[in-house]
Amino acid sequence: MIKYDQFNYYNNNIVEGKFGLKQTFVNEIIQSKDYDINQQIQSLEFNYCEDIAVNRLPANIKELIIVDGNIHNFEDIFLLVQLQKLNLILNNKQIYNVDVIGQLTQLKELQVCNHEINRTLFLQNLQKLNILELGNNKISDLNPIAQLTNLKELALWDNQITDISPLKSLNNLKYLNLCGNMITNISHLSNLSNLEQLYLWNNKIQDIYHLKYLIKLQCLSLEENQVIDISTIKFLTQLQELCLSDNYIVDISALANLSFLSDLSIGKNYIQDFSQVQHFKNIDNYYIDQQKIPTKVQVLISTKIQYIIQLNEMTDDIHQKKQSITKSLYRNFVKQRQLIGDCQSILLSFSEKVRDHFVSLQHLHSVEQ
C-alpha cells in the first residue's frame, strides 16, 4: 500500500487540477487502511475529475466540492448524509435526479449552477440552508424557497423568474441576486429589511419605490432595466456601491445625500446635470460616460406625463435646429423641473394620445430651422 505521509488529511484539499492526481490515486487515498482517513477527512474538493464514485467517499464528510468533473452515479449522493456544504459545477449540464439532494437535510450551503434545473420542490426539506445558489438554470417557481427562512444568502441569477412574491418571508436575507431574469414587480422585497446587497440587473423593472424600506442596503445593482425615477434612493443612506447604468434616468439629485458612496455607475442614461457627483468625497470608481443624448440637448419633462423618453437616431441636422421655450410653457408644464438654460435642440416623443390631450404642447413637434 502506498503511503501518503505528505498529505495533511485534517485540512486536505484533493484537487486534480492542482496536483495532477489521477482518479485511481484519489481513490487510493480515500480508501486507505493505513490511516484512519474516514475519520480525518472533513472536506473534499475535486477539480477536473471524471467518474467520481460518490459511494466510495467517506460517509462522514461535511463538505463536497466538484468543479468541472462528473459523478459516476449521481443518485448515490444521498449516502453522504452528514454533508453541510455541497457545491456542484459538473461537466454534464443536466442533473436528471436533482430531487435526491432533498435527502441531505443537514445541508447549510448548496450551490448547483449551470445544470438546467427547472424544479425546486426538493428544496423544501433543506430547512437548515443558510446559503443557496442555483444560478444559470431554468427555475421559475420560487414557492418551495419561501419555507427556507434561515437563508442569509440567495442567488438565482440567469433563470426564468417573473414572480418573486414567495421571497417576502425570507427576513434573514442579507444577500440577494436575481440578475438576468424577467422580473417587473419588486414590491415584495420591501419586507426584506436586513438586506445589505441586492443585485437586480438585466430585468424589466420600472418602479423601484419599495426599495425605500431597505435602509441597510450597502450595494444596489439595477443596470439594464427600465428605471426612470430614482428619487426613492435618497432613503438608502448606507449605500456604498450603486449601479444604475443603462436605464432611462434623467434626474440624479436623489443621490445628493449618499455620503458613503465609493462606487457609482450611471452611464448610458439621459443625464445632463452631473453636479451632484462633484460633491461625493469618497468616490473611488465611477462611470458616467455614454449618455444617450448629446451634451447640449436638454430634456423637457412634464410631471403630468408618464413617459419613456425616446431619442432615436440623432443626426447632424438635428444639432443645428433650434427651438425656443416660452415662459408660459415653463410655468404651466414644468413647475417641478428646472430648465437648464436655452436648449439648442429638443426632441420629444409623445404618443398621439398624450399629444391630443395637451393641445398647447403640439407646437413643440414642429422644429424651427
Long-range contacts (C-beta under 8 A, 24 or more apart in sequence): 1-28, 1-32, 1-33, 1-34, 2-28, 3-34, 4-29, 4-32, 4-34, 4-35, 9-35, 9-37, 9-40, 9-41, 10-40, 10-42, 12-40, 12-41, 12-43, 12-44, 13-43, 13-45, 14-44, 14-45, 14-46, 15-45, 15-46, 15-47, 16-46, 16-47, 16-48, 16-49, 17-47, 17-48, 17-68, 18-47, 23-49, 23-50, 23-51, 23-52, 27-53, 27-56, 30-56, 30-57, 30-58, 31-56, 43-85, 50-91, 54-79, 54-80, 55-79, 66-90, 74-100, 75-100, 77-101, 77-104, 78-103, 78-104, 80-104, 81-106, 82-106, 83-107, 84-108, 84-109, 85-109, 85-110, 86-110, 86-111, 86-112, 87-111, 87-112, 88-112, 88-113, 88-115, 89-113, 89-114, 90-115, 98-122, 101-126, 102-126, 110-134, 112-137, 113-137, 120-144, 120-145, 123-147, 123-148, 134-159, 135-159, 135-177, 142-166, 142-167, 145-170, 146-170, 156-181, 157-181, 157-199, 164-188, 164-189, 167-192, 168-192, 178-203, 179-203, 179-221, 186-210, 186-211, 189-214, 190-214, 200-225, 201-225, 201-243, 208-232, 208-233, 211-236, 212-236, 218-260, 222-247, 223-247, 223-265, 226-308, 228-307, 228-308, 230-254, 230-255, 233-258, 234-258, 244-269, 245-269, 245-287, 248-308, 248-309, 250-299, 250-301, 250-309, 251-301, 251-337, 252-276, 252-277, 255-280, 264-288, 267-291, 268-292, 270-299, 270-309, 270-311, 272-297, 272-298, 272-299, 272-340, 273-340, 294-319, 294-345, 296-343, 296-344, 296-345, 297-343, 297-344, 297-345, 297-346, 297-347, 298-339, 298-340, 298-341, 298-343, 298-346, 299-346, 300-325, 300-334, 300-337, 300-339, 300-343, 300-346, 300-348, 300-364, 301-334, 301-337, 302-333, 302-334, 302-337, 302-358, 302-361, 303-334, 303-335, 303-336, 303-337, 304-333, 305-350, 305-354, 305-358, 307-350, 307-354, 309-348, 309-349, 310-349, 311-347, 311-349, 312-349, 314-347, 318-345, 318-347, 318-367, 319-344, 319-345, 320-345, 321-345, 321-367, 321-368, 321-369, 322-368, 322-369, 323-364, 323-367, 323-368, 324-368, 329-360, 329-361, 332-360, 333-358, 333-360, 333-361
